[in-house]
Amino acid sequence: MTTKEAKQITLKVWRYIATHSRIESKLGLPEDLLVLIRHLTNRCPLCEVLIHHCMDCPLALCMSTEEGNPGLYRVWREAGTGLERKKAAKAIVAKVKAWKV
């Protein structure tokens, strides 16, 4: 998989998640999307192609628990409401979309 392909798949997955805020885990994706990521590192195309190079990722430190600067993926995973999940998913889409590859 190339970085461009990883970006495209990531955007496809997160755009779906952003419009289906009831999804609380990537495992809740429909099969046609889940099949694209199920076998990947962390079920993430970006992790798969950038393994061990997290700072090159548009979602760098996505699981960070740093006070005042949590990772975007962590924010989504820990969101308590659909509205919070939607907001976090949209932030992920924006970051990935702006990534120049």
N, C-alpha and C positions, 0 to 999 in steps of 0.2 A: 504494500500500500504506500502511495506517495503522500506527501504532506497535503497536497491539493485534494486528493481523495479523502484524506482524513478530515480535512476542513469541511468538505461537502457532506460527508456522512454525519459529522458532528452537528452541523447546521440543520440537517434534516431531522435528526433526533430531537434536538433542543427546541426547534420550532414547534414540533408536535407537542412536546412536553409543555411549552408555554401556552398552548391553546387547549390543553387538557390538564388543568391544574389539579384534578383529582389524583393524578399519578404521583405517588410518593416515593417510588423506587423505579429505577430503569427496568427492573424485572416486570413492572406493570405495563410496559410498552406492548403494543400489538405485535404479533409474531413477525410481520413483514419488516418491522424496524428492529426488533430484538435480535433477529437472525443476523443482522449486520454488525452487531456489537457483542453478542454473547461470548464469543471466543477470544475477545481482545483483552489485553491488560487493563484491569479495572473497568472492563466493559466500556472503554473509551478509545476512540480512534486516535486522539491526540496523544494519550499515554502510550499507545502501541507504537507510534512512529517516533516519538520523542523520548522514549524510555531513557532514563538517567540524564535527561537534559530538560528538566522541568522549567528552568528559567527561560527556555526558548519558546515555551508554550504561552499562548495568549491568556490562558487561565493559570499562569504560574502560581504554584503553591495553593492549588485549588482546595486543598483540605486543611489549610492553615487554621489554627485556633487563636492566632495572635489577637490580643485584646485591641479592639478598635479597627482591625483590618482582617476580618476572617475571610477565608477563601470563598469564592463564589459558589463552588459546588457544595461546600459545607453549609453555606447559607441556605441553599435550596434543600439539602437533605434535612436540615434542622427546622425548616419552616413549619410553623404550626397551623397555617391556614392555606387554603387554595390561593387566596390573593397573594400571600407572601411567596408561595411557590411560583406563581405566575411572574411576579416581579423579579425573583431571582433567576428564573429561566430566561426571561427577556434580557437580563443583564449578561447572562452567559452568551446568548445569541449575539448581542451587540459586540461583545469583546471578540468573539470568534470571527464575526463578519468583518470587523475592522483589521483583522490580522492579515498582513501582507505575506503571501507565500508564492 
